[in-house]
Amino acid sequence: MPVPAAGEPVPVPEAAGEPLRATRPPRQVTGLRQRLAELRGPATVPHPMDARALAALEVPLSSRALAALAANPGCRRRALLDGAGVDKGALASALGAPANFGQSQFAHQRGNSFEARVKADGGADLVRLLHERLRDGSEAPGPGAVATPDLTAPGPQGRTARTALALREATEAGRWALLDHPMVSLDVAGSPAFLEPDAVVVHPDGSWTVVEIKSFPMVDGSADPAKVGAAARQSAVYTLALERVAAMTGRPPEGGDDAAAREGSVTQAEGASVRARVRHHVLLVCPKDFSNLPTAEMVDVRKQLAVTRRQLDRLTRIEDIAAALPEGTTFDLRLTDDGRTPTRPVEELTAAVEAVDAAYAPECLSTCELAAHCRTRSRAAGRVEALGRGVRGELGGLTTMDAVLTAAMERPADGTPTGDPTVDALRRAAALRAEALASRPEAAACR
């Protein structure tokens, strides 16, 4: 199978003897590719782990980055930096506000070791674990019943096409199959992004299950809700991408009205004589009780799917964000020959970053390397976003601390309501505070 050139649509393989078809018409990406290279720096390699991959750049995508981006679709700064493949961690350090989150080397090693154990024996144990959690009365996979297709191909475009072909072949074969680190694509802000799930299992009935392997423990059948939620959001991104492939892989036979599909637990596909659908319950695999033995639970991601779809639809196209920048804007750090020390003045970098609007919220501190910088700038400007999205929503049109304080303190002597519920509530709160301080003079001195 020929590998598509950068920027060309990824074809979904058809049945044997049929021509390949593209999922969308070709796009002209040369201008965008050049512009993003200028923003990143002509000599800078696109950052692979946290960049929203563009077909023109052929950068693999971190699902964590995409999930974080979908959770804050109003942040044009992150969308552009991820789209251009800018290393936000290095940029934050050069700005004097380094990120203080992420996994340690030990955590990475432990995670890799655990994943290798889970996938040992050709994934047979993993598939048996999935079958046990399904509890659907189907026959358990026997020895040698799990196929493990080779997904090797050059570049993200080639791997995506090879994955689509392997999924189609496994679905038509009607047997268990495990795809180890497949690659799928998802349209994000007008550009295809490449994603790499831990694994995808193909069932004999043609359905597909996303497998998410994490190194945090599952104690007595339960795990940290925050971590499970983050894993569910990442898995929802993979499920969305797989739905696109499933839509080109097969359809149920005539009269085959599947009850699970009617209930919304799977997505039916249309296009061939074989049934293909993506299950909306993913398998979360974790260590059991702090050991290195795997255990698993099914996680329903329908809610995360709906939220992610809605948020991705709100993302502004990268072309539009880049076109609005001042001429000559670049995030190039101008590193020294050893590639370690930035030489570009901090003032220039700050001006370049501030040329793109951000949508800071305290939640960004756990998902974005630039959050500390954005928080400092937000506080310096007195923006209410620094207090959280909930507070920002309650304050309505009052966008700065000065505006809030002015609205609270400038009240008429007769206490006549203004008609603005936000302003009236602020003035009432200010009056109650004044009364409380008046009753305790010693507290007023500590203001």
C-alpha positions as CSV (number, residue, x, y, z in Angstrom):
1,M,0.0,0.0,0.0
2,P,1.5,3.4,-0.9
3,V,2.0,5.8,1.9
4,P,0.2,9.1,1.5
5,A,2.3,12.2,1.3
6,A,2.3,14.7,4.1
7,G,-0.9,16.7,4.1
8,E,-2.9,14.2,1.9
9,P,-6.0,12.5,3.3
10,V,-5.5,9.1,5.0
11,P,-7.2,6.4,2.9
12,V,-9.3,3.8,4.6
13,P,-8.5,0.4,2.9
14,E,-11.5,-1.3,1.2
15,A,-12.1,-5.0,0.7
16,A,-9.7,-7.0,-1.4
17,G,-9.9,-6.0,-5.1
18,E,-11.6,-2.7,-4.4
19,P,-9.8,0.7,-4.8
20,L,-8.8,2.8,-1.9
21,R,-10.9,5.9,-1.1
22,A,-10.0,9.0,0.8
23,T,-12.1,10.1,3.7
24,R,-12.1,13.8,2.5
25,P,-10.8,15.8,-0.4
26,P,-7.1,16.9,-0.5
27,R,-6.2,20.1,1.2
28,Q,-3.6,22.7,0.3
29,V,-1.4,22.8,3.4
30,T,1.9,24.2,2.1
31,G,1.2,27.7,3.3
32,L,0.1,26.6,6.8
33,R,3.0,24.2,7.1
34,Q,5.5,27.0,6.3
35,R,3.8,29.4,8.7
36,L,3.8,26.9,11.6
37,A,7.5,26.2,10.9
38,E,8.2,29.9,11.2
39,L,6.3,30.1,14.5
40,R,8.2,27.1,15.8
41,G,11.6,28.2,14.5
42,P,13.0,27.0,11.1
43,A,15.6,24.8,12.8
44,T,13.4,23.4,15.5
45,V,12.0,19.9,15.3
46,P,8.2,19.7,16.1
47,H,7.7,18.6,19.7
48,P,6.2,15.1,19.5
49,M,4.8,14.4,23.0
50,D,2.5,17.3,23.5
51,A,1.8,18.6,20.1
52,R,-1.5,18.5,18.3
53,A,-0.4,16.7,15.2
54,L,-1.0,18.1,11.8
55,A,-0.9,16.0,8.7
56,A,1.4,18.6,7.2
57,L,3.9,18.2,10.1
58,E,3.5,14.4,10.7
59,V,3.8,14.8,14.4
60,P,2.3,12.1,16.6
61,L,-0.2,13.4,19.2
62,S,-0.4,13.0,22.9
63,S,-4.0,12.2,23.8
64,R,-3.5,14.0,27.1
65,A,-2.7,17.2,25.2
66,L,-5.8,16.8,23.0
67,A,-8.0,16.0,26.0
68,A,-6.6,19.1,27.8
69,L,-7.2,21.2,24.7
70,A,-10.7,19.9,24.4
71,A,-11.4,20.8,28.0
72,N,-10.4,24.4,27.3
73,P,-11.3,25.1,23.7
74,G,-11.3,28.9,24.2
75,C,-7.5,28.9,24.7
76,R,-6.1,30.0,21.3
77,R,-2.6,30.1,22.7
78,R,-2.5,26.4,23.5
79,A,-4.2,25.5,20.3
80,L,-1.6,27.4,18.2
81,L,1.5,26.3,20.2
82,D,0.4,22.6,20.1
83,G,-0.5,22.9,16.4
84,A,2.9,24.3,15.6
85,G,4.7,21.7,17.6
86,V,6.3,24.2,20.0
87,D,7.9,22.7,23.1
88,K,5.8,24.5,25.7
89,G,8.0,23.2,28.6
90,A,11.1,24.7,27.1
91,L,9.2,27.9,26.3
92,A,7.9,28.2,29.9
93,S,11.4,27.7,31.3
94,A,12.8,30.4,28.9
95,L,10.0,32.8,30.1
96,G,11.1,32.2,33.7
97,A,8.0,30.2,34.7
98,P,8.9,26.5,34.4
99,A,6.2,23.8,34.7
100,N,6.2,21.9,37.9
101,F,4.1,18.8,37.0
102,G,4.6,15.6,35.0
103,Q,5.8,12.1,35.6
104,S,9.2,11.2,37.0
105,Q,11.5,8.8,35.2
106,F,10.7,6.2,37.7
107,A,7.0,6.5,37.0
108,H,7.6,6.2,33.3
109,Q,9.7,3.0,33.8
110,R,7.2,1.5,36.1
111,G,4.4,2.2,33.6
112,N,6.3,0.7,30.7
113,S,7.2,-2.4,32.8
114,F,3.5,-2.8,33.8
115,E,2.3,-2.4,30.2
116,A,4.8,-5.0,29.0
117,R,3.5,-7.5,31.6
118,V,-0.1,-6.9,30.6
119,K,0.6,-7.5,26.9
120,A,2.8,-10.6,27.5
121,D,1.9,-13.8,25.7
122,G,0.7,-12.0,22.6
123,G,-2.0,-10.2,24.6
124,A,-3.9,-13.5,25.4
125,D,-4.1,-12.6,29.1
126,L,-5.3,-9.1,28.3
127,V,-8.1,-10.4,26.0
128,R,-9.1,-13.0,28.7
129,L,-9.3,-10.2,31.2
130,L,-11.5,-8.2,28.9
131,H,-13.8,-11.2,28.3
132,E,-14.1,-11.7,32.1
133,R,-15.2,-8.1,32.6
134,L,-17.7,-8.2,29.7
135,R,-19.8,-11.0,31.4
136,D,-21.8,-11.3,28.2
137,G,-22.0,-15.1,28.1
138,S,-19.8,-15.4,25.0
139,E,-17.2,-18.1,24.6
140,A,-13.8,-17.4,26.2
141,P,-10.9,-17.1,23.8
142,G,-8.8,-20.3,23.8
143,P,-5.1,-20.9,23.2
144,G,-3.9,-19.2,20.0
145,A,-7.3,-17.6,19.5
146,V,-6.0,-14.0,19.6
147,A,-4.4,-12.6,16.4
148,T,-1.8,-9.8,16.7
149,P,-1.4,-8.2,13.3
150,D,1.8,-6.4,12.4
151,L,1.2,-2.6,12.3
152,T,4.6,-1.6,11.1
153,A,4.6,1.2,8.5
154,P,6.7,4.3,7.7
155,G,5.4,7.5,9.3
156,P,2.1,8.4,11.0
157,Q,0.3,8.4,7.6
158,G,1.4,4.9,6.8
159,R,0.7,3.6,10.3
160,T,-2.8,5.1,10.2
161,A,-3.5,3.4,6.9
162,R,-2.0,0.1,8.1
163,T,-4.1,0.2,11.3
164,A,-7.3,0.8,9.3
165,L,-6.5,-2.2,7.1
166,A,-5.7,-4.4,10.1
167,L,-9.0,-3.4,11.8
168,R,-10.9,-4.2,8.6
169,E,-9.3,-7.6,8.2
170,A,-9.7,-8.6,11.8
171,T,-13.4,-7.5,11.7
172,E,-14.1,-9.6,8.6
173,A,-12.2,-12.6,10.1
174,G,-14.7,-12.8,13.0
175,R,-12.1,-13.7,15.6
176,W,-10.3,-12.1,18.6
177,A,-7.5,-9.7,17.6
178,L,-5.3,-7.4,19.6
179,L,-3.8,-4.3,18.0
180,D,-0.8,-3.2,20.0
181,H,-0.2,0.6,19.8
182,P,-2.3,1.2,16.6
183,M,-2.4,4.7,15.1
184,V,-5.7,6.5,14.2
185,S,-6.4,10.0,13.1
186,L,-9.0,12.6,14.3
187,D,-9.9,15.9,12.6
188,V,-9.1,18.7,15.1
189,A,-9.6,22.3,14.2
190,G,-9.6,21.5,10.5
191,S,-6.4,19.3,10.6
192,P,-6.0,15.6,11.1
193,A,-4.3,14.6,14.4
194,F,-2.6,11.3,14.9
195,L,-3.4,9.3,18.1
196,E,-1.8,6.1,19.5
197,P,-4.0,4.1,22.0
198,D,-2.3,1.5,24.2
199,A,-4.3,-1.2,22.5
200,V,-7.6,-1.9,20.7
201,V,-9.3,-5.3,20.9
202,V,-11.4,-6.6,18.0
203,H,-14.2,-9.0,19.2
204,P,-15.5,-11.9,17.1
205,D,-18.8,-10.0,16.6
206,G,-17.0,-7.2,14.9
207,S,-17.0,-4.7,17.8
208,W,-13.9,-2.9,19.0
209,T,-12.9,-2.0,22.5
210,V,-10.3,0.6,23.5
211,V,-7.8,-0.5,26.2
212,E,-6.2,2.1,28.4
213,I,-3.3,0.9,30.6
214,K,-2.4,3.0,33.6
215,S,0.2,2.5,36.4
216,F,-1.9,4.0,39.2
217,P,-3.3,1.2,41.6
218,M,-6.8,-0.1,41.7
219,V,-7.4,-1.0,45.4
220,D,-10.3,-3.3,46.2
221,G,-11.8,-2.7,42.8
222,S,-11.7,1.1,42.9
223,A,-9.1,3.7,41.9
224,D,-8.6,7.5,42.3
225,P,-11.7,9.1,40.7
226,A,-9.7,12.0,39.3
227,K,-7.3,9.7,37.6
228,V,-10.0,7.5,36.3
229,G,-11.8,10.6,34.9
230,A,-8.6,11.7,33.1
231,A,-8.2,8.2,31.7
232,A,-11.8,8.2,30.5
233,R,-11.3,11.5,28.7
234,Q,-8.3,10.2,26.9
235,S,-10.1,7.0,26.0
236,A,-13.0,9.1,24.6
237,V,-10.6,10.8,22.2
238,Y,-9.5,7.4,21.0
239,T,-13.1,6.2,20.6
240,L,-13.9,9.2,18.5
241,A,-11.1,8.5,16.2
242,L,-12.0,4.8,15.9
243,E,-15.6,5.7,15.1
244,R,-14.3,7.3,11.9
245,V,-12.5,4.1,10.9
246,A,-15.5,2.0,11.9
247,A,-17.8,4.1,9.7
248,M,-15.7,3.0,6.7
249,T,-15.3,-0.6,7.7
250,G,-18.7,-2.3,7.7
251,R,-22.4,-2.3,8.4
252,P,-24.9,-4.7,10.0
253,P,-26.7,-7.1,7.8
254,E,-30.2,-6.4,6.5
255,G,-32.7,-6.5,9.3
256,G,-29.9,-6.7,11.9
257,D,-31.2,-4.3,14.5
258,D,-28.7,-4.6,17.2
259,A,-30.1,-3.9,20.7
260,A,-26.8,-2.6,22.1
261,A,-26.7,0.0,19.3
262,R,-30.3,1.1,20.0
263,E,-29.3,1.7,23.7
264,G,-26.3,3.8,22.6
265,S,-23.6,1.5,23.9
266,V,-22.0,1.1,20.4
267,T,-21.7,2.9,17.2
268,Q,-23.0,1.1,14.1
269,A,-20.9,1.5,10.9
270,E,-22.0,1.5,7.3
271,G,-20.1,0.7,4.2
272,A,-19.7,-3.1,3.7
273,S,-21.3,-6.4,4.5
274,V,-19.5,-6.9,7.8
275,R,-20.6,-5.4,11.1
276,A,-18.1,-2.9,12.8
277,R,-18.8,-0.8,15.8
278,V,-16.9,0.9,18.6
279,R,-18.0,0.0,22.1
280,H,-18.5,3.0,24.4
281,H,-17.2,1.1,27.4
282,V,-13.4,1.0,27.5
283,L,-11.2,-1.4,29.5
284,L,-9.1,0.3,32.1
285,V,-6.2,-1.9,33.3
286,C,-4.3,-1.0,36.5
287,P,-2.0,-2.7,39.0
288,K,-4.0,-4.6,41.6
289,D,-3.5,-3.4,45.2
290,F,-0.1,-1.9,44.7
291,S,1.3,-5.1,43.1
292,N,2.4,-5.6,39.5
293,L,-0.5,-7.9,38.8
294,P,-3.1,-6.5,36.4
295,T,-6.7,-6.0,37.2
296,A,-9.3,-4.2,35.1
297,E,-12.8,-2.6,35.1
298,M,-15.0,-1.4,32.3
299,V,-15.5,2.4,32.2
300,D,-18.5,4.0,30.4
301,V,-17.2,7.0,28.4
302,R,-20.5,8.1,26.7
303,K,-20.5,11.3,28.8
304,Q,-16.9,12.1,27.9
305,L,-17.6,11.4,24.3
306,A,-20.4,13.9,24.2
307,V,-18.4,16.6,26.0
308,T,-15.3,16.0,23.8
309,R,-17.4,16.2,20.6
310,R,-18.9,19.5,21.6
311,Q,-15.6,21.0,22.8
312,L,-13.7,20.0,19.6
313,D,-16.4,21.6,17.5
314,R,-15.7,24.9,19.3
315,L,-12.0,24.9,18.5
316,T,-10.9,27.7,16.2
317,R,-9.0,26.6,13.1
318,I,-5.2,26.9,13.3
319,E,-5.1,28.8,10.0
320,D,-7.4,31.5,11.5
321,I,-5.3,31.9,14.6
322,A,-2.0,32.1,12.8
323,A,-3.4,34.6,10.3
324,A,-4.4,37.0,13.1
325,L,-0.8,37.2,14.4
326,P,1.4,40.3,13.8
327,E,3.9,39.8,11.0
328,G,7.2,38.2,12.1
329,T,5.8,36.6,15.3
330,T,7.8,33.5,16.2
331,F,8.3,31.3,19.3
332,D,11.8,30.3,18.3
333,L,14.1,30.1,21.4
334,R,17.3,30.5,19.2
335,L,19.0,27.7,21.1
336,T,22.8,27.5,21.2
337,D,24.7,24.9,19.2
338,D,24.3,22.3,21.9
339,G,20.5,22.7,21.8
340,R,20.1,23.5,25.5
341,T,20.4,27.2,26.1
342,P,18.0,29.7,24.7
343,T,19.5,33.0,23.5
344,R,16.4,34.9,22.6
345,P,15.6,37.8,24.9
346,V,12.8,37.1,27.4
347,E,11.1,40.4,26.4
348,E,10.8,39.2,22.8
349,L,9.4,35.8,23.8
350,T,6.9,37.4,26.2
351,A,5.7,39.7,23.4
352,A,5.3,36.7,21.0
353,V,3.3,34.7,23.6
354,E,1.1,37.6,24.6
355,A,0.2,38.1,20.9
356,V,-2.0,35.0,21.2
357,D,-5.0,35.2,23.5
358,A,-5.1,32.7,26.4
359,A,-8.0,31.4,28.5
360,Y,-6.3,30.8,31.8
361,A,-8.1,28.9,34.6
362,P,-6.6,27.3,37.7
363,E,-7.3,23.9,36.2
364,C,-4.6,24.7,33.6
365,L,-2.0,24.2,36.3
366,S,-2.3,20.4,36.1
367,T,-2.4,20.2,32.3
368,C,-0.4,22.9,30.6
369,E,3.3,23.8,30.9
370,L,2.6,27.5,30.3
371,A,0.0,27.7,33.1
372,A,2.4,29.4,35.6
373,H,3.2,32.1,33.1
374,C,-0.4,32.6,32.2
375,R,-1.4,32.8,35.9
376,T,1.2,35.4,36.6
377,R,0.0,37.6,33.7
378,S,-3.6,37.1,34.6
379,R,-3.0,38.2,38.2
380,A,-0.9,41.2,37.1
381,A,-3.8,42.3,34.8
382,G,-6.3,41.7,37.6
383,R,-8.4,39.3,35.6
384,V,-11.1,37.4,37.4
385,E,-10.3,34.2,35.5
386,A,-7.5,33.7,38.0
387,L,-10.1,32.9,40.6
388,G,-11.6,30.1,38.6
389,R,-14.2,29.5,35.9
390,G,-17.0,29.3,38.5
391,V,-16.3,32.8,39.8
392,R,-15.8,34.2,36.3
393,G,-19.2,32.9,35.3
394,E,-20.9,34.4,38.3
395,L,-19.4,37.8,37.7
396,G,-20.8,38.1,34.2
397,G,-19.5,41.3,32.4
398,L,-17.2,42.2,35.3
399,T,-13.9,41.0,33.9
400,T,-11.3,42.6,36.2
401,M,-10.8,42.9,40.0
402,D,-11.0,46.7,39.8
403,A,-14.3,46.5,38.1
404,V,-15.6,44.1,40.7
405,L,-14.4,46.3,43.6
406,T,-15.8,49.4,42.0
407,A,-19.2,47.8,41.5
408,A,-19.2,46.6,45.1
409,M,-18.1,49.8,46.8
410,E,-19.9,52.5,44.7
411,R,-23.4,52.1,46.1
412,P,-26.0,54.8,46.5
413,A,-26.9,56.1,50.0
414,D,-30.5,55.0,49.7
415,G,-29.5,51.4,48.7
416,T,-31.6,51.5,45.5
417,P,-31.1,48.3,43.5
418,T,-29.4,48.7,40.1
419,G,-31.3,45.9,38.4
420,D,-28.1,44.0,37.8
421,P,-28.2,40.9,40.0
422,T,-24.4,40.6,40.0
423,V,-23.8,44.2,41.1
424,D,-26.6,44.1,43.7
425,A,-25.1,40.9,45.2
426,L,-21.7,42.4,45.4
427,R,-23.0,45.5,47.1
428,R,-24.9,43.4,49.5
429,A,-21.8,41.4,50.3
430,A,-19.8,44.6,50.8
431,A,-22.4,46.0,53.2
432,L,-22.4,42.8,55.2
433,R,-18.6,42.8,55.4
434,A,-18.6,46.5,56.5
435,E,-21.1,45.6,59.3
436,A,-19.0,42.7,60.5
437,L,-15.9,44.8,60.6
438,A,-17.7,47.6,62.4
439,S,-18.8,45.2,65.1
440,R,-15.2,44.1,65.7
441,P,-12.8,47.1,65.4
442,E,-9.8,44.9,66.2
443,A,-10.5,42.9,62.9
444,A,-10.6,46.1,60.8
445,A,-6.9,46.7,61.6
446,C,-6.0,43.4,60.0
447,R,-7.5,44.1,56.6
